[in-house]
Amino acid sequence: WTYLELKKYFGITESLDPASCRSIYERCNKRLQDEDMSVRGIIKQSNVRLICTTDDPIDSLAAHKWIADDPDCDFQVLPTYRPDKAMNIDKPGFCQYIDRLSEAASVKIDDFDSLVQALHNRIYYFAVHGCRVADHALDRIIYAASDKQTLINILSKVMSGQSELSIKEADQFKTAVLLALAEKYHELGWVMQIHFGCLRNNSDRMFDKLGPDTGFDSMNDAGGAEALAALLNAMESHGS
């Protein structure tokens, strides 16, 4: 990949190694000063017509509005709905995030139904700004059936700070959110992407320095076919 980029965009065909790296670094930086090597210049060279970013449900999408209103931008940049933080009930900061989602969606979130309504409100907001795609990152594929009262109890336990959830409870909550959102995506004709199998934040040192999702992830070797089949089957049984 690196060799292809060096050749296509910088005209460098020599091997990248300890002896050549300094020279290549300097030549690349010099080339990047050219007007056709701006961000938009590279996008144009690559014949890109559409870029889909991944955006949190609480995002104002202000940058997307700005790009859409720019008459000099001849490619589209559209948002992708990525509600991972609303699903990760077992991770730090969930309660604080729910408060921010509540404000962004103008919905008081006090049970599972109101949480889903808040997420639906933001889906409609994203749709107005051209979004037609949702993206879900799962550390592992999960499927655990539940009922409404169980979901109410799970959310109440976390929001009140009573105790930590069990793995099963977290899986039940995440499964229910996925199913509820899948129905809405289906209703609106959106694409729903599920990507999984990532082992995240492998470097404690860099996590402490830079925070999560800063490039220190790797592929995982965990399976998940049975859970994936059960999850998709549950979506299909709801017609979504």
N, C-alpha and C positions, 0 to 999 in steps of 0.2 A: 504494500500500500504506500509506504513512504517513498520507495523508488519511483512508483508511478506518479506521485505528486511532484516529486523533484523534477522529473522529466517533463511532465505536461505543463506545469505552471512556471517552472524556473529554468527550463532548458538544460538541466544538469543531468548528465548521463553517467558520470563516474560513480564508483562505489563509495558508499558512506562508511567510513571507518575512522579509527583514531587519528590517522595521519591526515585525512581530508576534512574532518568535521569542522575545524575552525574556518577553513576557507569557504566551505559550503555555507556555513552559518552566516558569514559576512556577505557572501554574494546574494543569499536569499533575502537578507535584511535590506540590502541595497535595491534589489528588484522590487521589494514591497513598497518602496517609495513611489513607484510609477503609478500613474492615475488608473491604469487598467487593472492594477492589483489591489485596489480598494476592496472592501467587502462586497459592494455591489458589482464591482468590476469582475471579481472572481465568480460571483453568482452568474453574471451574464456570460462569461467564458464557458461556464459549465452547462449553458442552455437550460437553466433551472426556470421552471414556470410557476412552481408552487412550493412553498416551504410551510410545513406545519410544526409549530412549536408545541411544547408541552407546558400547560398552564394550570395552576392550582385553581379550584373553584372560587376562591375569594379574590383572585386577581381582578383588577379593574379593567384589564386589557387596554390600558391607555396607549401602550406602544403600538398595539394593533390598529387603534383608531388613527394614530399619527401616520403610520405607514399607508393605511388605506386612503387617507386624504392627500397623500403626496402624489402630485401628477407626474413626477419624474420617475416614480417607481413602476417599472413595467413588468413586475412579477408579483404574484400574490403571496402574502404571509398571513396564514390563518391559525387560530388557536386550536389546540387539542385539549380536551377536558381530562384532567388527571387528578382524580380525587383520592389519592393514596392516603393523605393525612387524615381524611375523614373515616378511613377504614381501619387505620392502625391504632386500634383502641388499646393495644398492649404496649405502646411505645410512649416514651416521655413526651410531655407537651400536648397530649391529646385533648385534655380538658380546656386548655388555653386556646387551642385551635378551634374547638367547637364554639367557644364564645365569639371568635372572630368570624366564623362561618355564619353564626346566628345574626350578627350585625350586617354582614354583606348580603345575606339573603332576605333580611327583614322578617325573620321568623324566630320566635322564641323556641329554642330547642330544649324540650323538657322530657321527651320520650322518643322512641324509635321512629314513630310515624312523623313527628315534626322534624327529625333529622333528615328523613327521606324527602320531606317536602322542601326543606332548605336546599338539598342537593338538586332537586328538580327545578327549583327557582333559578338556580345558577346555570343549569343546563339550558333553560330558555334564554337566559342572558347571553350565554356563549353562542347559541344558535343565531341570535340577532347579529352577532359579529362574524358570521360565516362558518362557525364550527360545525363539523359533521362527523367528527371522529373522537372516540374516547380511548384512553390508554390506561391500563391497570398494571402496575408492577407488583408482583407477588414474590416474596422471598422463596416461597414454596407454594405449590398448588394445594388448596384446602377445599374441603367440603364437609360440612357438619350441619345436619338439619336441626331446626329449632321451631318453637312456636312463639306467638306474639308476647305472651307473658314472660317467657324466658328472656327475650330480647329486652323487654322493659327492665327486668331485674339486672341484666348485665350492664346496661347503660347507666342505670341508677347507681349500681355499685361503684362504677368508675367515677362518675361525676360527683359523688358524695365522698370519695376518697376512703371508702370503707376498708377495702382490701384489694389485693392483687387478683387478677383474673386467672383462672386455669387456662391451659392451652386449649382445651375443648371450648370453653366459653368464648375465647377470642376468635376461634375458628367459626363458631356459630354466628357471631356478630358479623364477621367479614363475609361469610357466605350469604347472609341475609342482605347485606348491602349490595353485593354483586348481583344477586337475583333481582332486587328492586330496581337497580339501575339498568340492568339488561332489558327489563320490560320497557322502560322509558326510551332507551336507545332504539329498541325495535319499533316502538310507536312512531318515533321521529325519523326512522330510516337511517340512523347513524351506523357507522362501523364501530365495533367494540374490539379493541385489541387487548389481549392478555399476554404479558410476557413474564416469564418466570425462570428460575434456575440461576439466579445471581447470588453470589456470596459477597456480602457488602461490608465495606469499612474494615478491610483486612489489616490495616496499619493503625494501631492505637496511637502511635506517635503523631501521624499525620491527621488522624481524627481529632486529637486534642488541639492541633495547630490550626486546622482548616475547617473542621466540622464534617458533617455527613455529605455523601454524594459528590466527592471532589476528585474522583478518578482512582480510588484505591479499592475497586471491586474486582471480582474475578468470576469465572464460570464455576458453578457448583456441580457436584456429581449426584445430587439427590434425585430420586425418581419422582413420579407424580402422575403416572398414566391413569391409575385407578381413580384418584381424586378428580382429575381433569374430566374423565369420562362421566363421573357422577355429577359434577358441576354442570357440564354441558347438557347432560340428560335432564337435570332439574330445570334449566333454562328452556329446553325444548318442551318439557311437559307443561310449562306456563305459556307456550306459544311464542316464546321470545328468544 
